[in-house]
């Protein structure tokens, strides 16, 4: 070889030649070992990557509730690189499926939290998806359906509560109209969100429903109370009219009062039929007629008194004392 020719020409002794050959052999061994080590490291890395990919793929299958990915063989063969190249697309597909499923869970859970907060009457609610914690260990369709079922139940409950609130508000409007009250103020007092003018979502909590129910009951009690008062006033007016032969034209002014005499609370629905103004007018009319009745009775009494005195004088009988006459007059004035 070339080295041998050079050594012969130079005259290198045998010991030096052997030493050089030994050094070359050692250097070759070192290069070989480094190559083998790098190959082993590369193989170990590929084994680890393959194992991690397999583990992640299996975990994704389990968390998504799926048995396998269509198109991917159950068992892989070939070199490590071939196996890794084979699982990479499937793993990418499963990651995309997981991301999509997580977004579905997050959307459903966000709606559940939002509607739950509305039902609880919470005015402040952060609907940011960042506040939603999704359990990524169970992303199965079965679990998603459970959340969707719960969401549907909450939707139904919310709609039912909204209908109850609207029904209560309708009753408040009707009763307020009958009683001559400002329904908007009454509703706003229960909660501002119930007033359409505020433009905010209606509070549908148990507390608000209870307040609305209490408000309606209070208005119905006030309606019954006013109707009973007008019943009493209507009867008083009828008796006074009959007593004094009041003409129909005068009676007609209060026909809206007397027409209620045969009506129960549930039958009274006309707007403005039980206002305080109507009651005050009826009370004033009863008072006026009572005074008119007393005045006429007093005139009649004085007329009869004069007639009695004339009869007593003509018959030489004793005339009733002035005290007795004053007692009778006082009784007339007091409505007795």
Backbone torsions as a table, in degrees:
resi	resn	phi	psi	omega
1	UNK	NA	171.9	-174.8
2	UNK	-59.8	-41.5	-179.2
3	UNK	-62.9	-38.8	-179.0
4	UNK	-64.3	-44.0	178.3
5	UNK	-60.4	-43.7	-179.9
6	UNK	-63.7	-44.8	-179.1
7	UNK	-62.6	-40.3	-179.9
8	UNK	-62.3	-41.8	-178.8
9	UNK	-68.1	-40.0	-179.0
10	UNK	-76.0	-30.7	-177.3
11	UNK	88.9	30.9	-179.3
12	UNK	-67.5	135.9	-179.8
13	UNK	-74.9	167.5	-174.8
14	UNK	-63.0	-37.4	-176.6
15	UNK	-63.8	-44.8	-179.6
16	UNK	-65.9	-37.1	179.1
17	UNK	-63.6	-44.9	-180.0
18	UNK	-63.7	-36.8	179.7
19	UNK	-64.0	-43.5	179.8
20	UNK	-64.4	-43.2	179.6
21	UNK	-63.3	-38.1	178.6
22	UNK	-65.3	-41.9	178.4
23	UNK	-62.7	-41.6	179.3
24	UNK	-63.2	-41.5	179.7
25	UNK	-63.4	-41.4	-179.4
26	UNK	-64.1	-42.5	-179.9
27	UNK	-64.6	-37.8	178.2
28	UNK	-64.9	-40.3	178.4
29	UNK	-63.1	-40.4	180.0
30	UNK	-63.8	-43.4	177.9
31	UNK	-62.1	-40.4	-179.3
32	UNK	-64.9	-45.4	-179.9
33	UNK	-60.7	-41.5	179.9
34	UNK	-63.3	-40.7	177.8
35	UNK	-62.3	-43.4	-179.9
36	UNK	-65.8	-41.3	178.9
37	UNK	-61.2	-45.0	179.7
38	UNK	-62.8	-38.2	178.9
39	UNK	-65.9	-41.0	178.2
40	UNK	-64.0	-42.5	178.7
41	UNK	-61.9	-43.3	179.1
42	UNK	-63.0	-41.9	179.2
43	UNK	-64.8	-42.7	179.4
44	UNK	-63.1	-40.6	179.3
45	UNK	-63.5	-42.1	179.4
46	UNK	-64.6	-41.2	176.7
47	UNK	-59.7	-43.8	-179.5
48	UNK	-65.2	-46.0	179.4
49	UNK	-61.3	-40.7	179.7
50	UNK	-66.1	-42.7	179.8
51	UNK	-64.7	-44.4	179.3
52	UNK	-63.7	-40.5	179.2
53	UNK	-64.8	-43.7	177.7
54	UNK	-61.3	-43.7	-179.1
55	UNK	-64.8	-44.2	179.1
56	UNK	-64.0	-41.5	-180.0
57	UNK	-62.7	-44.2	179.2
58	UNK	-63.5	-43.1	179.6
59	UNK	-63.1	-40.4	178.4
60	UNK	-64.9	-40.7	177.1
61	UNK	-59.4	-46.1	-178.1
62	UNK	-65.8	-45.6	-177.3
63	UNK	-66.5	-32.6	178.5
64	UNK	-85.2	-5.0	178.0
65	UNK	71.7	31.1	-179.2
66	UNK	-115.2	148.5	-178.6
67	UNK	-84.7	-37.5	-178.3
68	UNK	-159.3	169.3	176.5
69	UNK	-104.0	120.4	179.9
70	UNK	-54.9	135.9	177.4
71	UNK	93.7	-10.2	179.3
72	UNK	-106.9	126.6	-179.3
73	UNK	-66.0	146.3	-179.4
74	UNK	-63.2	-40.8	179.7
75	UNK	-117.1	136.6	-179.4
76	UNK	-102.1	151.1	179.0
77	UNK	-138.2	172.2	-179.7
78	UNK	100.3	-173.9	-179.6
79	UNK	-67.9	167.1	180.0
80	UNK	-60.5	-40.8	179.8
81	UNK	-65.2	-38.9	178.4
82	UNK	-64.6	-43.3	179.7
83	UNK	-64.5	-41.2	-179.9
84	UNK	-66.4	-42.1	177.2
85	UNK	-64.4	-27.5	-179.2
86	UNK	-75.0	-38.5	-176.5
87	UNK	-85.0	-22.9	-176.7
88	UNK	-57.7	-49.6	178.3
89	UNK	-61.1	-39.5	179.5
90	UNK	-65.1	-39.6	179.0
91	UNK	-65.7	-40.7	177.7
92	UNK	-61.7	-41.3	178.7
93	UNK	-63.4	-42.2	180.0
94	UNK	-67.7	-36.0	176.9
95	UNK	-63.8	-40.6	177.3
96	UNK	-64.5	-40.4	177.8
97	UNK	-63.1	-41.3	179.1
98	UNK	-62.7	-46.4	-179.9
99	UNK	-58.8	-43.4	179.2
100	UNK	-64.3	-42.6	-178.7
101	UNK	-67.5	-40.2	177.5
102	UNK	-60.3	-42.0	178.1
103	UNK	-62.7	-37.4	177.7
104	UNK	-64.6	-45.3	178.2
105	UNK	-61.2	-45.3	-177.8
106	UNK	-61.8	-40.9	-179.4
107	UNK	-65.2	-44.4	-179.5
108	UNK	-67.0	-45.0	-179.4
109	UNK	-65.1	-35.0	177.6
110	UNK	-63.9	-42.3	177.4
111	UNK	-64.4	-40.3	178.5
112	UNK	-61.5	-45.4	179.1
113	UNK	-63.9	-41.7	-177.5
114	UNK	-64.0	-48.9	-178.2
115	UNK	-69.2	-36.3	177.0
116	UNK	-61.2	-40.2	178.3
117	UNK	-65.5	-40.0	178.8
118	UNK	-63.8	-42.6	179.7
119	UNK	-65.8	-34.3	178.9
120	UNK	-77.1	-10.7	178.4
121	UNK	81.2	23.3	179.5
122	UNK	-79.6	120.0	-177.9
123	UNK	-77.0	-28.5	-179.8
124	UNK	-106.9	122.8	178.6
125	UNK	-145.1	126.2	177.7
126	UNK	-91.7	107.6	-177.3
127	UNK	-91.9	17.7	178.2
128	UNK	-64.2	133.6	-179.0
129	UNK	-65.3	-16.3	-179.7
130	UNK	-66.6	-22.3	-178.6
131	UNK	-83.8	-6.3	-178.7
132	UNK	-88.0	127.8	177.2
133	UNK	-105.1	116.5	-179.4
134	UNK	-100.9	129.9	176.6
135	UNK	-77.8	101.0	-175.3
136	UNK	-77.4	-2.5	176.6
137	UNK	-83.8	-14.6	177.9
138	UNK	-137.8	92.3	179.4
139	UNK	-115.1	28.1	-176.8
140	UNK	-70.9	157.6	177.2
141	UNK	-63.3	-32.3	177.8
142	UNK	-61.5	-44.5	179.1
143	UNK	-66.5	-39.6	178.6
144	UNK	-62.5	-40.3	178.4
145	UNK	-64.4	-35.2	176.9
146	UNK	-62.2	-45.0	177.2
147	UNK	-63.4	-41.4	-179.7
148	UNK	-65.1	-36.2	176.4
149	UNK	-65.0	-43.2	177.6
150	UNK	-63.7	-39.9	178.6
151	UNK	-63.1	-42.3	178.8
152	UNK	-63.7	-40.1	177.3
153	UNK	-61.2	-43.0	178.8
154	UNK	-66.6	-38.2	175.9
155	UNK	-59.2	-44.9	-179.9
156	UNK	-63.6	-42.0	179.6
157	UNK	-65.4	-40.7	178.6
158	UNK	-62.0	-45.6	179.4
159	UNK	-62.6	-40.7	178.5
160	UNK	-62.6	-42.9	179.5
161	UNK	-66.2	-40.4	178.3
162	UNK	-61.7	-40.7	178.3
163	UNK	-64.5	-40.0	178.0
164	UNK	-65.5	-41.2	178.0
165	UNK	-62.4	-45.6	180.0
166	UNK	-63.3	-37.2	179.2
167	UNK	-64.9	-44.0	177.7
168	UNK	-62.3	-44.5	180.0
169	UNK	-61.4	-40.9	177.2
170	UNK	-60.6	-41.0	178.3
171	UNK	-65.0	-40.0	178.2
172	UNK	-61.9	-43.7	178.0
173	UNK	-59.6	-47.7	-177.8
174	UNK	-64.5	-47.7	-179.2
175	UNK	-65.2	-40.1	179.1
176	UNK	-62.9	-40.0	179.0
177	UNK	-64.0	-41.8	179.3
178	UNK	-64.6	-40.1	-176.1
179	UNK	-88.0	-6.1	-179.8
180	UNK	73.9	33.4	-179.6
181	UNK	-106.0	164.4	178.8
182	UNK	-89.7	103.0	-175.5
183	UNK	-64.4	-35.0	-178.0
184	UNK	-59.8	-41.2	179.4
185	UNK	-67.9	-39.7	-179.4
186	UNK	-64.3	-45.2	-178.5
187	UNK	-67.0	-42.4	179.5
188	UNK	-63.5	-33.8	179.1
189	UNK	-65.2	-35.2	177.0
190	UNK	-65.3	-50.6	174.2
191	UNK	-169.4	132.7	-178.8
192	UNK	-56.5	-31.0	-177.3
193	UNK	-65.3	-18.8	-178.7
194	UNK	-78.8	-13.0	178.1
195	UNK	-90.1	120.4	-176.9
196	UNK	-57.3	-27.9	-176.4
197	UNK	-64.7	-24.6	-178.4
198	UNK	-79.1	-19.1	174.9
199	UNK	62.8	33.7	177.9
200	UNK	-122.7	161.6	-178.5
201	UNK	-62.6	137.9	-177.5
202	UNK	-68.4	137.2	174.6
203	UNK	-76.2	123.1	-175.7
204	UNK	-119.4	25.9	-177.6
205	UNK	-71.7	166.0	177.6
206	UNK	-58.8	-38.5	-178.7
207	UNK	-62.2	-43.7	-179.6
208	UNK	-68.3	-40.6	177.7
209	UNK	-61.3	-40.0	178.5
210	UNK	-65.8	-40.6	178.9
211	UNK	-65.6	-40.8	178.6
212	UNK	-63.8	-43.0	179.1
213	UNK	-61.6	-43.7	178.9
214	UNK	-63.6	-39.3	179.3
215	UNK	-64.1	-44.8	179.5
216	UNK	-63.0	-43.7	179.2
217	UNK	-62.0	-40.1	178.5
218	UNK	-63.2	-43.2	178.8
219	UNK	-66.6	-37.6	178.7
220	UNK	-67.3	-37.2	176.0
221	UNK	-64.7	-41.3	178.4
222	UNK	-65.1	-38.2	177.9
223	UNK	-62.0	-46.4	179.5
224	UNK	-63.7	-41.3	-179.7
225	UNK	-62.4	-45.9	-180.0
226	UNK	-67.3	-37.5	179.8
227	UNK	-64.6	-42.6	177.9
228	UNK	-62.4	-38.2	178.7
229	UNK	-65.1	-42.4	178.4
230	UNK	-70.0	-30.7	173.2
231	UNK	-60.3	-46.8	179.4
232	UNK	-62.4	-45.2	179.8
233	UNK	-67.1	-37.8	179.2
234	UNK	-63.3	-41.7	177.6
235	UNK	-65.6	-41.0	179.2
236	UNK	-63.2	-43.1	178.3
237	UNK	-61.9	-45.0	-179.4
238	UNK	-61.0	-44.6	179.6
239	UNK	-62.8	-43.3	-179.4
240	UNK	-67.6	-40.7	178.0
241	UNK	-60.7	-45.5	-179.3
242	UNK	-65.6	-38.3	-178.7
243	UNK	-64.5	-37.9	-175.5
244	UNK	-105.6	12.3	178.4
245	UNK	51.5	48.1	-179.8
246	UNK	-66.2	132.2	-179.1
247	UNK	-66.2	157.6	-176.2
248	UNK	-60.8	-36.0	-179.4
249	UNK	-59.1	-39.1	178.8
250	UNK	-73.7	-33.4	-179.1
251	UNK	-70.8	-30.4	-173.3
252	UNK	-61.8	-26.9	-179.5
253	UNK	-61.0	-24.1	-178.1
254	UNK	-119.6	25.8	178.6
255	UNK	-64.9	-28.2	178.8
256	UNK	-67.8	-21.1	177.2
257	UNK	-84.4	-49.1	-177.8
258	UNK	-69.2	-23.9	179.5
259	UNK	-69.2	-15.5	-179.5
260	UNK	-86.8	-6.9	-174.5
261	UNK	-58.2	-35.4	-177.7
262	UNK	-99.1	7.1	-175.9
263	UNK	-98.6	138.2	172.5
264	UNK	-89.2	170.4	-177.8
265	UNK	-59.1	-40.4	-177.8
266	UNK	-68.9	-20.4	-177.9
267	UNK	-87.0	-13.4	-178.8
268	UNK	-89.9	114.0	-177.4
269	UNK	-136.7	-3.8	-177.0
270	UNK	-71.9	133.4	-179.7
271	UNK	-61.3	132.9	176.4
272	UNK	77.1	11.6	-176.1
273	UNK	-80.9	-15.4	-178.2
274	UNK	-128.4	39.5	-179.3
275	UNK	-76.6	157.8	176.8
276	UNK	-62.9	-31.7	180.0
277	UNK	-62.7	-42.4	178.2
278	UNK	-64.2	-42.4	178.8
279	UNK	-62.6	-44.3	-180.0
280	UNK	-63.0	-40.3	177.8
281	UNK	-64.0	-42.0	179.1
282	UNK	-65.9	-40.9	178.4
283	UNK	-63.1	-41.8	179.1
284	UNK	-64.8	-37.9	179.3
285	UNK	-68.3	-41.0	177.1
286	UNK	-62.5	-43.2	178.6
287	UNK	-62.9	-42.4	179.2
288	UNK	-62.8	-44.6	-179.9
289	UNK	-67.3	-35.8	176.3
290	UNK	-61.7	-43.0	178.7
291	UNK	-66.4	-39.4	178.1
292	UNK	-64.9	-41.2	178.1
293	UNK	-62.0	-45.5	-180.0
294	UNK	-62.2	-40.1	-179.9
295	UNK	-64.5	-43.0	-179.7
296	UNK	-68.1	-38.7	178.4
297	UNK	-65.8	-35.2	177.9
298	UNK	-67.3	-42.6	177.0
299	UNK	-61.2	-43.4	180.0
300	UNK	-64.1	-41.3	179.3
301	UNK	-63.1	-45.4	-179.5
302	UNK	-63.3	-37.3	178.1
303	UNK	-64.3	-45.6	179.5
304	UNK	-67.2	-33.2	178.4
305	UNK	-63.6	-44.4	178.1
306	UNK	-62.7	-40.5	178.4
307	UNK	-63.7	-40.3	-179.7
308	UNK	-65.0	-42.2	179.4
309	UNK	-62.5	-39.6	178.8
310	UNK	-64.1	-42.1	179.6
311	UNK	-64.3	-43.7	-179.4
312	UNK	-62.3	-41.4	179.6
313	UNK	-64.8	-43.2	-178.9
314	UNK	-68.9	-29.3	-177.5
315	UNK	-99.3	1.6	-178.9
316	UNK	58.6	39.2	178.2
317	UNK	-102.1	160.4	-178.4
318	UNK	-76.0	132.0	179.2
319	UNK	-81.6	137.6	177.8
320	UNK	-54.1	147.3	-176.3
321	UNK	-67.1	160.2	178.8
322	UNK	-64.2	-33.4	179.4
323	UNK	-63.3	-43.7	179.3
324	UNK	-64.4	-40.0	178.0
325	UNK	-62.9	-40.3	-179.5
326	UNK	-66.8	-35.6	177.3
327	UNK	-62.5	-42.3	-179.6
328	UNK	-65.6	-41.4	178.9
329	UNK	-63.0	-41.5	178.7
330	UNK	-63.9	-37.3	176.5
331	UNK	-63.7	-39.9	178.1
332	UNK	-64.2	-43.8	-178.2
333	UNK	-65.3	-32.4	-178.2
334	UNK	-85.2	-1.9	179.7
335	UNK	86.4	10.8	-178.9
336	UNK	-78.4	NA	NA
